[in-house]
Amino acid sequence: MKSFIYDDSGQGLVEYALIVALVSLVAIAALQLLGQKANNSLSNAATDLS
């Protein structure tokens, strides 16, 4: 049981998984923010043209 507690062989994989999760959350938030602004800009341009 002691060797199981002190075994850190999966530590790197967990760290990479956390980094990927954090980067994807930031990317999703940025795309949602920029997507809304792009939608508003296109809607304004369509309104101006009509």
C-alpha positions as CSV (number, residue, x, y, z in Angstrom):
1,M,0.0,0.0,0.0
2,K,2.9,2.3,0.8
3,S,4.3,2.0,-2.7
4,F,0.9,2.8,-4.2
5,I,0.7,6.1,-2.2
6,Y,4.2,7.2,-3.2
7,D,3.9,6.1,-6.9
8,D,3.9,9.3,-9.1
9,S,4.1,7.6,-12.5
10,G,0.8,9.1,-13.7
11,Q,1.5,12.6,-12.4
12,G,2.7,13.9,-15.8
13,L,-0.4,12.7,-17.6
14,V,-2.7,14.3,-15.1
15,E,-0.8,17.6,-15.3
16,Y,-1.1,17.6,-19.1
17,A,-4.8,16.8,-18.9
18,L,-5.4,19.7,-16.6
19,I,-3.5,22.1,-18.9
20,V,-5.5,20.9,-21.9
21,A,-8.7,21.3,-20.0
22,L,-7.8,24.9,-18.9
23,V,-6.7,25.9,-22.4
24,S,-9.9,24.5,-23.9
25,L,-12.0,26.4,-21.4
26,V,-10.2,29.7,-22.2
27,A,-10.6,29.0,-26.0
28,I,-14.3,28.3,-25.6
29,A,-14.9,31.5,-23.6
30,A,-12.9,33.5,-26.1
31,L,-14.9,32.1,-29.1
32,Q,-18.2,32.7,-27.4
33,L,-17.2,36.4,-26.7
34,L,-15.8,37.0,-30.2
35,G,-18.7,35.1,-31.8
36,Q,-21.2,37.3,-30.3
37,K,-19.4,40.5,-31.4
38,A,-19.0,39.1,-34.9
39,N,-22.7,38.3,-35.0
40,N,-23.6,41.8,-33.8
41,S,-21.3,43.4,-36.5
42,L,-22.8,41.3,-39.3
43,S,-26.3,42.2,-38.1
44,N,-25.5,45.9,-38.1
45,A,-24.0,45.6,-41.6
46,A,-27.1,43.8,-42.9
47,T,-29.3,46.5,-41.3
48,D,-27.3,49.3,-42.9
49,L,-27.5,47.6,-46.3
50,S,-31.2,47.1,-46.2
